Amino acid sequence: MDMGLQDKVACVAAASQGLGKAIAYGLAAEGAKVAICARRPEPLQAAAAEIAAATGAEVLPIPADVSLPAAASRFVHTAAEHFGRLDILVTNAGGPPPGRFLELDAQQWGKAVDLTLMSTVNLCYAAIPHLRAAGGGRIIAMTSVSVKQPLDNLILSNALRLGVIGLVKTLANELAADNILVNAVCPGWTLTERVQQLLADRAARRGCRVEEVLAEIVADIPLRRMGRPEEIANVVVFLASQRASFVTGTAILVDGGFVKAAL
C-alpha cells in the first residue's frame, strides 16, 4: 500500500532511542526525509546513521533539548530550511520522573511542564507556519494511555499529558481550514528504555524483582505482552500518511487492550 509519504519531510523529536527512533525509522522506510533530535549528540548521530543505512532515506540529526523553547524552535526551523519544506511534525519527549504527589515539589512540576506540555506547544509554534506554507500537513503528538487511565506513581505524566490532549483537540479545530490534521497517539506499556526505568522504580518501591512487576502488568493486558516500538510507530506512520486524510482531533490508544474504558 502506497502511504503517500515519498519525499515528504518530517520532524521527529526525541528520536535517538525508543518510540521516537522507531517512528523516524517507520517514516524513513516509507520514503520520507526525516529530521530527528535528542539531547545527547552521540546517540543521536548513531540513530541517524542506522536509520539512513537501513532505509536509504536522508536523515538529519539536530541536537536539541525540546524542553527549551529556543532549542525546540531551532530544531524545526533548521530542518525546514535544510529540506526546503515541512510536512509532518511528531512531538515527543522523554517522560517526566515517577513519583507520588507529596514526594514532588514545585520545581519538579515546573520542569515537567516544560518537558511534557510546553515542548509540544513550542514545537507546534515553530512548525505551523512551515506546514501552512506547504499547503497542509500533519501534527502527531505522542502521549500515553494515562490520558484515559492514570498510572500509579506517575502523577506528573498523568496530569500534564491531558493538557497535550486539550492542545491537540483545539489545534485540530483551529488548523482544519489549513489542511493541517492534528492527532495524538497514546501508547500503552511498550518495551522501551523509559518503561524499563519505570519497572525498576516500581520494583524498588515494593522491594520485589522487576520480573514480578512485569508479570503483573502483562496480566492486565489482554494480549498478554507489552508492545514493541514498531507497533506504535505503525500507527503514527498511518496518521502521517495520505491514508489518514479524514482523521483529525482524535487520540488513538495503542495498548493491546490495556485500557478498559468504553470511550
SULDASUL-V677135 format. One record per pair of residues at least 12 apart in sequence whose C-alpha atoms are under 6 Angstrom apart, sorted by the first residue. I is the first residue (numbers start at 1). GAP is how many residues later the second one is. Records with the same first field share a line. If there is no record, write none. Layout:
I = GAP, GAP
//
This chain:
3 = 238, 239
4 = 237, 238
5 = 25, 26, 27, 236
6 = 25, 26
7 = 24, 25, 26
8 = 24, 79
9 = 23, 24, 25, 77, 78
10 = 24, 77, 78, 79
11 = 23, 24, 25, 78
12 = 24, 78
13 = 23, 24, 78, 79
14 = 23, 24, 78, 79
15 = 21, 22
16 = 22, 27, 28, 31
18 = 174
19 = 210
22 = 207, 208, 211
23 = 210
25 = 26
27 = 210
28 = 29
29 = 26
33 = 25
34 = 25
35 = 24, 25, 26, 44
36 = 25
37 = 24, 25, 26, 27
38 = 25, 26
39 = 24, 25, 26
41 = 22
66 = 53
67 = 47, 48, 52
69 = 53
72 = 51
73 = 53
86 = 44, 45
87 = 44, 50
88 = 49, 50, 51
89 = 50
90 = 49, 50, 51
91 = 29, 50
92 = 50
96 = 16
98 = 55, 56
99 = 54, 55
100 = 53
117 = 47
136 = 42, 43, 44
137 = 43
138 = 42, 43, 44, 102
139 = 43
140 = 42, 43, 44
141 = 43
142 = 42, 43
143 = 18, 43
144 = 42, 43
145 = 41, 42, 43
146 = 12
147 = 15
168 = 14
169 = 80
172 = 77
181 = 67
182 = 66, 67
183 = 65, 66, 67, 68
184 = 67
185 = 66, 67
186 = 66, 67
187 = 67, 68
188 = 66, 67
189 = 37
190 = 36, 37, 38
191 = 37
221 = 36, 37
222 = 35
223 = 33
//
